[in-house]
Every structure is written in C-alpha cells, then in structure tokens.
Amino acid sequence: MHKRILTLLVLFLIASCSQKNDVQNVKEGIDNANYYLGLAKDSPQPQKSQYLLKAATILAQKAQYLKAQETFSFLNPEYLSSLEKESYYLYYGMSLNELEQTDAALKFFKRIQKPSQHDIDWQITYRKALSKAYLKDGNYYEAAKIRIEMEDLLFNEEQIEENHQFIWDSLSNISEQFLRLYQTQFSDPIVNGWLDIALLTRKHIDHPEQLLSALNQWKQRYPLHPANVKMPYELKQVAEAKVYKPKQIALLLPLSGKIASGGRMIRDGFFAAHYNSEQARDVVVKVYDTAKDLSPLTPYERAIKEGADFIVGPLTKEAVQKIAELESLEVPQLSLNHVDGLEVTHKNFYQFGLPLEDEAQQIADLAKKQQHQKAVILAPSSDQGDRTVNAFREAFEKQEGNVAEIQYYSDPKEIKMIVKRLLNIDNSERRKDQLVSILGQPLEYVQRRRQDVDMVFLVSSPGEARRIKPFLDYYFAHDLPVYSVSRINSGAINAQLNNDLNGIVFTDSPMLISNAKEIQDLKSSIAQVLPSVSSPFGRLFALGFDAYQIIPNLNMMQAFTSYKRRGLSGYLSVDQQGRVNRTLSIAQFKKGVPSEIIPPTDEQEQKQKSR
C-alpha cells in the first residue's frame, strides 16, 4: 500500500512540474493534494484514509477528475466518520459523473443521507453534482426539482442566474405531456410555477402573439416567483421577442437558367404554404428571378425599393454571402442557403438550407447512440462527397468514435475493387498469393474481411448504392450496419429496383419518408398537380413550404433555441447566429421500400432504463 501511494505521489509531482502553463490556483490545488498524499504515505489508519480523502477532494474541486478517481481508489471508507463518508460519496460521485460514469455516480450520491448536516457550500456542491448527474441520465424533472429546492441556499446573484438557467434547460427537455403529469402531482407553488411557464411556452410556441400574452398572464399570476424576479436568459429573450408580420414578402429565386427547376420547386412550396395560411389575404408575395441579373444585389435592392418588408432568398451561397456582407440590412431576411464560416453581424438575418453536412452529423450522433466505435467510409470523389465525409468524421471523432479508412470512387467500374480495398479483401488475397509463391503449390483459401470495424458510412446516389451494397454483402460485410444520407433515396417507391438497398439506414426530409398522416395527406394532394414532389425535388418543395411557415416565429425560435418545430423538411430550430437547423427523419430500406424509424422519446428511454 505504501508503494502504491508513493507511486501516485511521484506521478502527481511529475505532472504538476510538467504543466507550467496551468492557472496558479490549479497548481496550488494539486500541490496541496500532493502534500496530503505525502502525509498519507507514512500515516497509519484512520489518518491515512482521512489524508487521502482531503487530497482527492482537492483534486475533484480543481477538476482533476481522473487523478481524483485514482486517489479515491486507494482510500478505505471504513476508517472515515459518517460526515467524512458523505464527502467521500459526494466527490467520488462527482468525479465519476464528469468521467461519463453516470450510473456509478448516482449510486454514490444516493448513499448521502444527511446533506443538511454539512455547511452551505457543501450542500450547494452536492445539489449541483446530483442535478448534473440526473440531467446526464435523462431524468430532467428530478434535475430541475433539485435545483428549484436549492434556491433558498443561494444569495449570490450570479449563482441564482446560473441556477435558473439550469432549471429552464432541464425543463425544456420534457415533453408537454409529462409537464402536465408532473404539474398535477405537486402542489408546491414554486415548482408548479416553473412547470407552468415551461408548459405555456411549449403550448403556444407556434402562435407567437398568444405566447407573449400567456407570458404576461403568468407574470401576473406569479408576481413573486423566482423566475419572474430573475428570468432565465432564454425566457427573457422570448418575452422580448419580435413577431414578424410582413405585409409584402419578396421571394428571390432563380426561375431561369441552370438551376431554374430547383428554384421553381421552392417557389411552389412557398406558395402552397402561403395559400394554406390564415394571413394569405393580408400578405403580398412578389417573386424576383435572380438569374436575370448579373449581381445578386440588383433584385435585392429592387425588391426593397418596391416595398418589400421581408426578404426570402436568395438561393446560391455566393448570393447569400454578397447580401450578408452589406453594412446594414433594411428589412429582415431568411436566406435559402447556409454559408459556412460566414460571420453574420445583422440582427435579423437568418440562414435556412438543406446541407448534407447536417445529415452527416446526425448520422454520426445516431451511430454513437447505437454504440458503434469504428467506421469505414465510402464516398464519391467530389466536393460534396468531401464535405459530407468531413462533417461525419468530425462529429464522430468528437464523440470518441474512430474512422479506420476512407475510400473515394469516381468510375462505377472501380467500385468492386474499391470495396475490396475498403474491407481489406485485397490484403487477404495478397497474403494468399505470397504463400502460394513460397510453398509452390495451390492452397485452400477462404477470403476474410477486416474485423476491426463495426459500421459503414456510405455517401452515394441510389444507382451507385445499388452497385455498392451487393459488393459489401458479397465480401462478407453483410453483418456490418450501413448508414447513409438522403442522397441515397430517390423518393420513388420501387421495391424491386431498390431491393439491393435493404438494411441501409438513412436520413431524409419527412416530406419523402414520414408516416405521419397529415404529411401523407398533404403529399398525396400535392402530387396530383405536382408529381415531382415524390422525387428528390420534394425536398426543395419542403424547404419552400417551411420557409414560409416559420417567418412569424423566427425571432421567437432564435430566443427559444431548444424549441423544435415540426416541418416538412425536418424538426426545425434556430440558433443564436440565426441558422435554422434541421433534425431529419430516419428511415431504413425494408423489402426495397423506405420505412420510417420512430425514435423513442427521452421519457420512454428513461422508463426503459429504470426497469
């Protein structure tokens, strides 16, 4: 035991010497931990465990969680007093939670029986750590409730502000159904006040004016509620948000030239939403063909001169960038493309598009959620292929996934060889040839694919995928899950043609794959006059439709960033930079037909976990 503690002390001393650029107070914390480790080395029990507790607590307080966990592992809690044991449970649990071992952390926290016997700072630390663990575990209500109960311990304005934000973020993850359920179970006015305000924001978010009115009524009903006295930042932004009520919308799209078909599809979607809305009689929509002018600023300036008080478009990245670079914008604008790295300084400038990069990031999240660790990637040799691959790789590796290999294809004739290379079948064949050469006689030989990966990320068109998937199956990768993006789905239902795509999981706009009755009914009625809505062009129709629908809510959605509005192109949210983000539907080819996968809600996952 002495040798283990001495080794730990030496390791900490070396680490603290090598980290010369650390902040001074962190250095001092580690030095203090080393001091107590030094005392523990030559001390008998119970002093040894008490000194180790002090060292580990200091390390946890200084966010040195891995070192804290190591130190706790040397400690025997049987030699600690009841109060010391509770500190052991708290700081060991905190370290485990920060090291993504949430289940183990909660077990430690649940052993704490008398937190009120400790000083105020200890109680605050305990409640913060416990609420963070519940939040990570998906138990959002308990996380919020613990922080609501902690309010009486806080006196510092900064602490209160942070606490309110945590409560609000936790409640924002709970569905409307469960907010109502929790509200009926408790009569505490403070808890009910928080649940009430979370519920009304969820209930009225699609009707901004009703939401603002409901917020004012809530303030009158709970005049002394903590959230009224010090509103969470997001809620304050919502309360002060603008509702856009344009009288004349200018729609800037290419209606002639190379990309006219895409522009016309967006236009049709926009007008379908317009004629389906209550305010159609009060709003004029004027369309400007951006392909007729050399400069994208020309139709933009003409639209404003002719009375537009809201701009939708343009469509190309270059045109969006040109307008965004203007010193000031006279009217609010929703562009129909995203420009990466664009620094937007205009308050009422929004970007909405259908980038495959967003889909690749969503697939990376899904793959990690399904516990895949190592991927191989197959993609076309193109700029779009590169961007999609890079987006997946960055998101996957950020979550500690690993990309083992990437292969790009350009010629369909090369696909067989590229799949062999991706799965290391060519290496297997080379080894066989070398052995035959050495032994001078034929060998019985069974091809084997690589065994170090557990998924394939495929970027391809439907035609390319129909060539690639059979080769993956032929070369023994039939058991590897294959994920892709919307490019793989033609939108047309042809079970016989797409039978080779069976098993592939992919993202796509609800417009093309959702089973929801209202979307199916809308799609059927539109397809009677616009058959191409069931093709890849349907995604552009959805973009136009959703662009019109979200105009009044844009400012509100930007304030309420955790809110997601269901649209034809995905679940939509708006971040602080004014970027409209999409969470797409997930589908899988079964018997040649895309079948939507309905993910479980957070509450369902939590219920399943607790069984």
Protein Blocks (a to p, Z undefined) as FASTA:
>chain_A
ZZmmmmmmmmmmmmmmmmmmbcfklmmmmmmmmmmmmmmmmpccfklmmmmmmmmmmmmm
nopaklmmmmmmmpcfklpcfklmmmmmmmmmmmmmmnopaklmmmmmmmpmblmlpcfk
lmmmmmmmmmmmmmmnopamlmmmmmmmmmmmpmbfklmmmmmmmmmmmmmmpcfklmmm
mmmmpcbfklmmmmmmmmmmmmmmmmmklmmmmmmmmmmmmmmgmklmmgcfklmmmmmp
ccdddfbdcddddfedjklmmmmmmmmmmmmmmmmpmklmmpccddddfklpmblklmmm
mmmmnopabdeddfbfklmmmmmmpmbdfbdcddfbdcehiacfbfkbccddddfklmmm
mmmmmmmmnopabdcddddddfklmmmmmmmmmmmmmnopacfbdcddfblklmmmmmmm
mnommmmmmmmmmmmmmnopacdddddddfkbcbdcddddfklmmmmmmmmmmnoplmpc
cdddfklpgoiacfklmmmmgoiacdddfklmpcbfklmmmmmmmmmmmmmlmmmklmmm
mmmmmmmmmmmmmmmmmmmmmbccddfkbccdddfkopacddddddddeehiacdddddd
fklmmmmmmZZ
